[in-house]
């Protein structure tokens, strides 16, 4: 739309197998006046936009120009492959009074690479530019794979009075790697002036930020930062740091007076290592010596089955102002190693934030600390609920060991509270105390008969005898007479009628078994058990019952 025009602009559609825009070339659909701009739609299988010129970057644009009151048009790209490199840009922004349109990308793969010699950053943008009062549009990406490298960015920001739009990413894989001389690779939703920053939401299977790659919602002005929400079904990996800052997730309130947003991470596996961080603080990751922001810090919430903080991996909600800056972490296992930290320390007169950890196992080694300390106010609260806590313990002040502290530089009366809630386990519960006395074997045999030469008492197995003579015989061991009768075949048939050849004949009568009451020895020295004693000859027969009876009288 031309300056002063009040009519509505028309739609611009590009359909092709391949689209190449290079060396400062541009395709644009915008408004300079009161009329609304038309939309710009690109439906191309392979889109490549590269380079810039001294007057501007190559790209696709849907602007609301300076002083324009009309609404910007929507910009949509549908492609199999999108590549934006060397300072090229795709942008739907407002420089005027009118609101910007929305920017939408749907592709199997999108690759954003680097910057240009002229200082342009490659990427996708939906901004409220400096001096604009209109609101920014939303930026939505629906992809299989998103890769951002060498300082390229995806951003929804406000540099004016208008509020920034929301940034939403849905992809199977999201990866931001490296930096440029201008800044970090990544995704940003920021306020750098009066307007509020937008929300940033990422839903993915896997997220990786490496060598300075960052995802952030932030404020560097009086506007508030938006919330940052990450949902990764498989993993979130944050690795490394550079001279420009740490790799990580940020929802910060830096430089200005605006409040920081909340940061939420939900994943199966979270790894933060080699100096990477997750932060909702008032401090700059790029330059820690920069004066802290004066707005309130946001809150950090992490829900993960497994959390690894290694080699100075940090979760932080450090604040210089406000009453927020809390960390809540729920995980099956939290492992901290080699100088890693979970901290809500407060500077100046700010109160230390609270740390709440709910986990099965908390293990912290090699000077890895959990701290909610303060300088000129009260320390925060550290509440840990765990089945097991290994390698760390509460201490009143930080040490060279792995510590859990909530101290204040003002003294012990200003210290915070540390609560360690572990299951109450009584090691002696369920144990049986064994007797310390040696068993007297003489009490295990009933001395009914007096001892005499040649007597023996033998136990073989259970054999029908109780374990202790004073007890009755239990029914667990039953004595069975396995002797065969004179008619072995009749006995077999009685025990197993199915195989007996005499099933039709009644069994022959058997003589009853008579208990032996003594024994006799013949002239050959043979011993025979008998039920009736003949006229006994001393020395040739023994009746144990008679002898025992006589010995006990």
C-alpha positions as CSV (number, residue, x, y, z in Angstrom):
1,X,0.0,0.0,0.0
2,X,1.4,3.4,-1.0
3,X,1.6,6.4,1.4
4,X,-1.8,7.9,2.1
5,X,-3.7,5.0,0.6
6,X,-6.8,3.8,2.4
7,X,-7.7,0.7,0.4
8,X,-6.8,-2.8,1.2
9,X,-3.7,-4.4,-0.5
10,X,-4.0,-7.5,-2.5
11,X,-2.6,-11.0,-1.8
12,X,0.8,-12.0,-3.3
13,X,1.2,-15.8,-3.9
14,X,4.3,-17.6,-5.2
15,X,4.1,-21.2,-6.2
16,X,7.1,-23.0,-7.7
17,X,9.5,-26.0,-7.4
18,X,12.3,-23.7,-6.2
19,X,12.7,-20.2,-5.1
20,X,16.1,-18.4,-4.7
21,X,16.5,-14.9,-3.4
22,X,20.1,-13.6,-3.1
23,X,22.4,-10.6,-3.0
24,X,19.9,-8.2,-1.4
25,X,16.9,-9.3,-3.5
26,X,13.5,-8.8,-1.7
27,X,9.9,-9.8,-2.1
28,X,7.6,-7.6,0.0
29,X,3.9,-6.9,0.8
30,X,3.4,-4.0,3.2
31,X,1.5,-0.9,4.0
32,X,2.6,2.8,4.1
33,X,-0.8,4.3,4.9
34,X,-4.2,3.7,6.5
35,X,-5.1,0.7,4.4
36,X,-4.3,-2.9,5.5
37,X,-1.5,-4.7,3.6
38,X,-2.3,-7.8,1.7
39,X,-0.9,-11.2,2.6
40,X,2.3,-12.8,1.2
41,X,2.1,-16.6,0.6
42,X,5.0,-18.8,-0.6
43,X,4.3,-22.4,-1.5
44,X,7.6,-23.7,-2.9
45,X,9.3,-27.1,-2.4
46,X,12.8,-25.7,-2.0
47,X,13.2,-22.1,-0.6
48,X,16.7,-20.6,-0.3
49,X,17.3,-17.0,0.8
50,X,20.9,-15.9,1.1
51,X,23.1,-12.8,1.5
52,X,22.6,-9.1,1.8
53,X,23.6,-5.8,0.2
54,X,24.7,-2.4,1.7
55,X,21.0,-1.3,1.6
56,X,19.5,-4.4,3.2
57,X,19.2,-8.1,3.6
58,X,17.8,-10.5,1.1
59,X,14.4,-11.8,2.0
60,X,10.6,-12.0,2.3
61,X,9.0,-9.1,4.1
62,X,5.5,-8.0,5.3
63,X,6.1,-4.6,7.0
64,X,4.0,-1.9,8.5
65,X,6.0,1.2,7.5
66,X,6.7,4.3,9.6
67,X,3.6,6.4,10.3
68,X,1.3,3.8,8.7
69,X,-1.9,3.1,10.6
70,X,-3.0,0.1,8.5
71,X,-2.5,-3.5,9.7
72,X,0.3,-5.5,8.2
73,X,-0.4,-8.6,6.1
74,X,0.3,-12.2,7.1
75,X,3.4,-13.9,5.7
76,X,3.2,-17.7,5.2
77,X,5.8,-20.2,3.9
78,X,4.9,-23.8,3.0
79,X,8.0,-25.7,1.9
80,X,9.8,-29.0,2.1
81,X,13.1,-27.3,2.7
82,X,13.8,-23.7,3.9
83,X,17.3,-22.3,4.1
84,X,18.2,-18.8,5.3
85,X,21.9,-17.9,5.3
86,X,24.5,-15.1,5.3
87,X,22.3,-12.4,6.8
88,X,19.1,-13.0,4.8
89,X,15.8,-12.5,6.6
90,X,12.1,-13.3,6.6
91,X,10.2,-10.7,8.6
92,X,6.7,-9.5,9.5
93,X,7.3,-6.3,11.5
94,X,5.8,-2.9,12.3
95,X,7.6,0.4,12.2
96,X,4.5,2.4,12.7
97,X,1.1,2.7,14.4
98,X,-0.5,-0.3,12.8
99,X,-0.2,-3.9,14.1
100,X,2.1,-6.3,12.3
101,X,0.8,-9.4,10.7
102,X,1.6,-13.0,11.6
103,X,4.5,-15.0,10.3
104,X,4.0,-18.8,9.8
105,X,6.4,-21.4,8.5
106,X,5.5,-25.0,7.7
107,X,8.3,-27.2,6.5
108,X,10.1,-30.5,6.9
109,X,13.4,-28.9,7.6
110,X,14.4,-25.3,8.3
111,X,18.1,-24.2,8.5
112,X,19.1,-20.8,9.6
113,X,22.8,-19.9,9.3
114,X,25.1,-17.1,10.3
115,X,25.3,-13.3,9.6
116,X,26.4,-11.1,6.8
117,X,29.4,-8.8,6.6
118,X,27.0,-5.8,6.7
119,X,25.9,-6.9,10.2
120,X,22.6,-8.5,9.4
121,X,21.5,-11.6,11.3
122,X,20.0,-14.5,9.4
123,X,16.6,-15.6,10.6
124,X,12.9,-15.3,11.1
125,X,11.5,-12.1,12.8
126,X,8.2,-10.7,13.9
127,X,9.3,-7.4,15.7
128,X,8.0,-4.1,16.9
129,X,10.7,-1.8,15.7
130,X,12.0,1.3,17.5
131,X,9.4,4.1,17.7
132,X,6.5,1.9,16.7
133,X,3.3,1.9,18.7
134,X,1.6,-1.0,16.9
135,X,1.7,-4.5,18.4
136,X,3.9,-7.3,16.9
137,X,2.5,-10.3,15.2
138,X,2.8,-14.0,16.2
139,X,5.5,-16.2,14.8
140,X,4.6,-19.9,14.4
141,X,6.9,-22.7,13.2
142,X,5.6,-26.2,12.4
143,X,8.6,-28.3,11.4
144,X,10.2,-31.7,11.5
145,X,13.6,-30.3,12.2
146,X,14.9,-26.8,13.1
147,X,18.6,-26.0,13.1
148,X,20.0,-22.6,14.0
149,X,23.8,-22.0,13.8
150,X,26.5,-19.4,13.8
151,X,24.5,-16.6,15.3
152,X,21.3,-16.9,13.4
153,X,18.0,-16.2,15.3
154,X,14.3,-16.7,15.4
155,X,12.8,-13.7,17.3
156,X,9.7,-11.8,18.4
157,X,10.8,-8.6,20.1
158,X,9.7,-5.1,20.8
159,X,11.9,-2.1,20.6
160,X,9.0,0.3,20.9
161,X,5.7,1.0,22.8
162,X,3.8,-1.9,21.2
163,X,3.8,-5.4,22.7
164,X,5.6,-8.2,21.0
165,X,3.7,-11.2,19.7
166,X,4.1,-14.9,20.8
167,X,6.7,-17.3,19.4
168,X,5.5,-20.9,19.1
169,X,7.6,-23.8,17.8
170,X,6.4,-27.4,17.1
171,X,9.2,-29.7,15.9
172,X,10.6,-33.1,16.4
173,X,14.2,-31.8,16.7
174,X,15.3,-28.3,17.7
175,X,19.0,-27.4,17.7
176,X,20.9,-24.1,18.2
177,X,24.7,-24.2,17.9
178,X,27.4,-21.6,18.3
179,X,27.6,-17.8,18.1
180,X,28.7,-14.9,15.9
181,X,30.3,-11.6,16.6
182,X,26.8,-10.2,16.9
183,X,25.2,-12.7,19.3
184,X,24.2,-16.2,20.1
185,X,22.3,-18.6,17.9
186,X,18.8,-19.3,19.2
187,X,15.2,-18.2,19.8
188,X,14.3,-15.0,21.5
189,X,11.1,-13.3,22.8
190,X,12.2,-10.0,24.3
191,X,11.2,-6.5,25.4
192,X,13.8,-3.9,25.0
193,X,11.6,-0.8,25.6
194,X,8.2,0.0,27.0
195,X,6.1,-2.8,25.4
196,X,5.9,-6.2,27.0
197,X,7.7,-9.2,25.6
198,X,5.8,-12.2,24.1
199,X,5.6,-15.8,25.3
200,X,7.9,-18.4,23.9
201,X,6.6,-22.0,23.7
202,X,8.5,-25.0,22.3
203,X,7.0,-28.4,21.9
204,X,9.5,-31.0,20.6
205,X,11.0,-34.5,21.0
206,X,14.6,-33.4,21.4
207,X,16.1,-30.0,22.2
208,X,19.9,-29.3,22.0
209,X,21.7,-26.0,22.8
210,X,25.5,-26.2,22.2
211,X,28.5,-23.9,22.3
212,X,26.5,-20.7,23.3
213,X,23.2,-21.6,21.7
214,X,20.3,-19.9,23.7
215,X,16.5,-19.8,24.1
216,X,15.3,-16.8,26.0
217,X,12.5,-14.5,27.0
218,X,13.9,-11.3,28.5
219,X,13.4,-7.7,29.2
220,X,16.0,-5.0,29.0
221,X,13.5,-2.1,29.4
222,X,10.4,-1.2,31.4
223,X,8.2,-3.8,29.7
224,X,7.8,-7.2,31.3
225,X,9.3,-10.4,29.8
226,X,7.0,-13.2,28.7
227,X,7.0,-16.8,30.0
228,X,9.2,-19.5,28.5
229,X,7.8,-23.0,28.3
230,X,9.7,-26.0,27.0
231,X,8.1,-29.4,26.6
232,X,10.4,-32.1,25.2
233,X,9.2,-35.7,25.3
234,X,12.7,-37.2,25.1
235,X,15.5,-34.9,26.2
236,X,16.8,-31.4,26.7
237,X,20.6,-31.0,26.4
238,X,22.4,-27.8,27.3
239,X,26.1,-27.9,26.7
240,X,29.0,-25.5,26.8
241,X,29.7,-21.7,27.1
242,X,31.5,-19.0,25.2
243,X,32.9,-15.5,25.6
244,X,29.4,-14.2,24.7
245,X,27.6,-16.3,27.3
246,X,26.5,-19.7,28.4
247,X,24.4,-22.1,26.4
248,X,21.0,-22.4,28.1
249,X,17.4,-21.4,28.7
250,X,16.8,-17.9,30.1
251,X,13.8,-15.9,31.3
252,X,15.6,-12.8,32.5
253,X,15.0,-9.3,33.8
254,X,18.2,-7.5,32.9
255,X,19.2,-3.8,32.7
256,X,15.8,-2.3,33.0
257,X,12.9,-2.3,35.5
258,X,10.6,-4.8,33.9
259,X,9.8,-8.1,35.6
260,X,11.2,-11.4,34.3
261,X,8.9,-14.2,33.1
262,X,8.5,-17.7,34.5
263,X,10.5,-20.6,32.9
264,X,9.0,-24.2,32.8
265,X,10.8,-27.3,31.5
266,X,9.1,-30.7,31.2
267,X,11.2,-33.6,29.7
268,X,12.2,-37.2,30.3
269,X,15.9,-36.4,30.5
270,X,17.6,-33.0,31.3
271,X,21.4,-32.5,30.9
272,X,23.1,-29.2,31.8
273,X,26.9,-29.4,31.6
274,X,30.1,-27.7,30.7
275,X,29.0,-24.3,32.1
276,X,25.5,-24.3,30.5
277,X,22.6,-22.9,32.6
278,X,18.9,-22.5,33.1
279,X,18.2,-19.1,34.6
280,X,15.5,-16.8,35.7
281,X,17.8,-14.2,37.1
282,X,18.5,-10.5,36.9
283,X,22.0,-11.0,35.5
284,X,23.4,-11.0,32.0
285,X,24.8,-14.3,30.8
286,X,26.9,-12.4,28.2
287,X,28.5,-10.0,30.7
288,X,28.2,-10.9,34.4
289,X,29.7,-7.6,35.3
290,X,26.7,-5.7,33.8
291,X,24.6,-4.1,36.5
292,X,21.7,-6.3,37.4
293,X,18.1,-5.5,36.4
294,X,15.8,-4.0,39.0
295,X,12.7,-5.9,38.0
296,X,11.5,-9.0,39.9
297,X,13.0,-12.4,38.7
298,X,10.7,-15.1,37.5
299,X,10.2,-18.6,38.9
300,X,11.9,-21.8,37.5
301,X,9.9,-25.0,37.4
302,X,11.5,-28.3,36.1
303,X,9.9,-31.6,35.8
304,X,12.1,-34.4,34.5
305,X,12.6,-38.1,35.2
306,X,16.4,-37.7,35.3
307,X,18.5,-34.5,35.8
308,X,22.2,-34.3,35.4
309,X,24.2,-31.1,36.3
310,X,27.8,-31.7,35.4
311,X,31.0,-29.6,35.2
312,X,29.5,-26.3,36.5
313,X,26.0,-26.9,35.1
314,X,23.7,-24.4,36.8
315,X,20.0,-23.9,37.7
316,X,19.7,-20.4,39.0
317,X,17.1,-17.9,40.1
318,X,19.5,-15.3,41.4
319,X,17.9,-12.0,42.0
320,X,18.8,-8.4,42.8
321,X,15.2,-7.2,43.4
322,X,11.7,-8.4,44.0
323,X,10.3,-11.3,46.0
324,X,10.3,-14.1,43.4
325,X,13.2,-16.1,42.0
326,X,12.1,-19.5,43.3
327,X,13.1,-23.0,41.9
328,X,10.9,-26.1,42.0
329,X,12.4,-29.3,40.7
330,X,10.7,-32.7,40.5
331,X,12.7,-35.6,39.3
332,X,13.2,-39.3,39.9
333,X,17.0,-38.7,40.1
334,X,19.0,-35.5,40.5
335,X,22.8,-35.9,40.0
336,X,25.2,-33.0,40.5
337,X,28.9,-33.2,39.8
338,X,32.1,-31.1,39.5
339,X,31.0,-27.6,40.8
340,X,27.4,-27.7,39.6
341,X,24.8,-25.6,41.5
342,X,21.2,-25.0,42.2
343,X,21.0,-21.5,43.5
344,X,18.5,-18.8,44.4
345,X,21.1,-16.4,45.9
346,X,20.0,-12.8,46.3
347,X,22.1,-9.6,46.0
348,X,21.6,-6.3,47.7
349,X,18.4,-6.1,49.8
350,X,16.6,-8.8,47.9
351,X,15.4,-11.8,49.8
352,X,16.8,-15.2,48.9
353,X,14.4,-17.3,46.8
354,X,13.1,-20.7,47.8
355,X,14.3,-24.1,46.5
356,X,12.0,-27.1,46.5
357,X,13.3,-30.5,45.4
358,X,11.1,-33.6,45.2
359,X,13.1,-36.6,44.2
360,X,13.9,-40.2,44.9
361,X,17.7,-39.8,44.8
362,X,19.6,-36.6,45.3
363,X,23.4,-37.0,44.8
364,X,25.8,-34.1,44.9
365,X,29.6,-34.5,44.6
366,X,32.8,-32.5,44.1
367,X,31.7,-29.2,45.5
368,X,28.3,-29.1,44.0
369,X,26.0,-26.8,46.0
370,X,22.4,-26.1,46.7
371,X,22.1,-22.5,48.1
372,X,19.5,-19.9,48.9
373,X,21.8,-17.3,50.4
374,X,21.3,-13.5,50.8
375,X,23.6,-10.5,51.3
376,X,21.6,-7.8,53.1
377,X,18.3,-9.6,53.8
378,X,16.9,-13.0,54.8
379,X,18.1,-16.2,53.3
380,X,15.5,-18.3,51.5
381,X,14.1,-21.7,52.2
382,X,15.5,-25.0,50.9
383,X,13.0,-27.8,51.2
384,X,14.2,-31.3,50.0
385,X,12.0,-34.4,50.0
386,X,14.1,-37.4,49.0
387,X,14.3,-41.1,49.6
388,X,18.1,-40.8,49.7
389,X,20.5,-37.9,49.9
390,X,24.1,-38.7,49.0
391,X,27.4,-36.7,49.0
392,X,26.0,-33.5,50.5
393,X,24.6,-32.2,53.7
394,X,23.3,-29.0,55.4
395,X,25.9,-26.6,56.6
396,X,25.5,-23.1,58.1
397,X,28.0,-21.6,55.7
398,X,29.3,-22.5,52.2
399,X,32.5,-24.7,52.2
400,X,34.7,-26.4,49.7
401,X,32.5,-29.5,50.1
402,X,29.1,-30.1,48.6
403,X,26.8,-27.9,50.7
404,X,23.1,-27.2,51.3
405,X,22.9,-23.6,52.7
406,X,20.4,-20.8,53.3
407,X,22.7,-18.3,55.0
408,X,22.7,-14.5,55.2
409,X,25.7,-12.2,55.4
410,X,23.9,-10.3,58.1
411,X,24.3,-13.1,60.6
412,X,22.7,-16.3,61.8
413,X,19.5,-14.6,62.9
414,X,18.9,-13.7,59.2
415,X,19.6,-17.2,57.9
416,X,16.9,-19.0,56.0
417,X,15.5,-22.5,56.6
418,X,16.8,-25.9,55.3
419,X,14.4,-28.8,55.6
420,X,15.6,-32.3,54.7
421,X,12.7,-34.7,54.6
422,X,13.8,-38.4,54.2
423,X,11.9,-41.5,55.1
424,X,12.2,-42.4,58.8
425,X,14.0,-45.8,58.7
426,X,14.7,-47.8,61.9
427,X,17.5,-50.2,61.0
428,X,16.6,-52.5,63.9
429,X,12.9,-52.7,62.8
430,X,12.0,-56.2,61.5
431,X,15.2,-57.9,62.8
432,X,15.1,-60.8,65.2
433,X,17.5,-60.9,68.1
434,X,19.4,-64.1,68.3
435,X,20.3,-65.7,71.7
436,X,23.9,-65.1,72.7
437,X,24.2,-68.3,74.9
438,X,25.6,-71.5,73.5
439,X,23.1,-74.3,73.3
440,X,23.5,-76.9,76.0
441,X,23.2,-80.2,74.1
442,X,22.4,-82.2,77.3
443,X,19.0,-80.5,77.4
444,X,18.1,-81.7,73.9
445,X,17.9,-85.4,75.0
446,X,15.5,-86.6,77.7
447,X,17.5,-88.6,80.3
448,X,14.9,-91.3,81.1
449,X,17.3,-94.2,81.6
450,X,20.5,-94.2,83.6
451,X,23.6,-94.4,81.5
452,X,25.3,-97.8,81.3
453,X,28.1,-99.4,79.3
454,X,27.2,-100.3,75.7
455,X,24.2,-98.0,75.4
456,X,23.7,-95.9,72.3
457,X,21.2,-93.2,71.1
458,X,21.1,-92.5,67.4
459,X,18.9,-90.1,65.4
460,X,18.8,-90.5,61.6
461,X,16.8,-87.8,59.8
462,X,13.4,-87.0,61.2
463,X,12.3,-90.6,61.3
464,X,9.2,-90.1,63.4
465,X,11.0,-88.4,66.3
466,X,10.1,-84.8,67.3
467,X,12.9,-82.2,67.1
468,X,12.8,-81.8,70.9
469,X,12.1,-84.8,73.2
470,X,9.6,-82.7,75.2
471,X,7.5,-81.9,72.2
472,X,4.8,-84.1,70.6
473,X,5.3,-85.7,67.2
474,X,4.2,-83.3,64.4
475,X,2.1,-84.5,61.5
476,X,4.7,-83.2,59.0
477,X,6.6,-86.5,59.2
478,X,4.6,-89.7,59.1
479,X,6.2,-93.1,59.6
480,X,5.1,-95.6,56.9
481,X,5.7,-99.4,57.0
482,X,7.0,-100.2,53.6
483,X,7.7,-103.9,54.3
484,X,6.1,-106.4,51.8
485,X,3.9,-109.2,52.9
486,X,4.5,-112.8,51.9
487,X,2.3,-112.2,48.9
488,X,4.2,-109.4,47.2
489,X,1.8,-109.4,44.2
490,X,-1.3,-109.1,46.5
491,X,0.4,-106.2,48.3
492,X,1.1,-104.5,45.0
493,X,-2.4,-104.9,43.8
494,X,-3.8,-103.4,47.0
495,X,-1.6,-100.4,46.7
496,X,-2.2,-99.9,42.9
497,X,-5.4,-101.8,41.9
498,X,-5.2,-100.7,38.3
499,X,-2.2,-103.0,37.6
500,X,-3.1,-105.9,39.9
501,X,-3.8,-109.3,38.1
502,X,-5.9,-110.4,41.1
503,X,-8.5,-107.6,41.2
504,X,-11.4,-110.1,41.2
505,X,-10.1,-112.1,44.1
506,X,-10.5,-111.0,47.7
507,X,-7.1,-110.4,49.5
508,X,-5.9,-113.2,51.8
509,X,-6.2,-112.5,55.5
510,X,-3.0,-111.3,57.2
511,X,-1.9,-111.8,60.7
512,X,-1.9,-108.6,62.7
513,X,1.5,-107.0,63.4
514,X,2.5,-107.5,67.1
515,X,4.9,-105.1,68.8
516,X,8.3,-106.5,69.8
517,X,8.8,-106.3,73.5
518,X,12.3,-107.7,73.7
519,X,15.0,-109.7,72.1
520,X,16.8,-113.0,72.6
521,X,20.2,-114.3,71.5
522,X,20.7,-117.9,70.5
523,X,23.9,-120.0,70.8
524,X,25.2,-118.7,67.4
525,X,25.0,-115.1,68.6
526,X,22.0,-114.3,66.4
527,X,19.5,-111.8,67.8
528,X,15.7,-112.2,67.4
529,X,13.0,-109.7,68.4
530,X,10.1,-111.4,70.3
531,X,6.7,-110.3,71.5
532,X,6.5,-112.8,74.3
533,X,9.4,-113.6,76.6
534,X,10.3,-117.2,77.2
535,X,11.7,-118.0,80.6
536,X,14.6,-115.5,80.4
537,X,18.1,-116.2,81.1
538,X,20.1,-113.4,82.7
539,X,22.5,-111.9,80.2
540,X,20.7,-113.3,77.1
541,X,17.7,-111.1,76.9
542,X,16.9,-107.5,77.5
543,X,13.6,-105.8,78.2
544,X,14.2,-102.1,77.9
545,X,10.8,-101.3,79.4
546,X,11.5,-103.4,82.5
547,X,15.0,-102.0,82.9
548,X,13.8,-98.4,82.5
549,X,11.0,-99.0,85.0
550,X,13.3,-100.5,87.6
551,X,15.9,-97.7,87.1
552,X,13.4,-94.9,87.7
553,X,11.9,-96.3,90.9
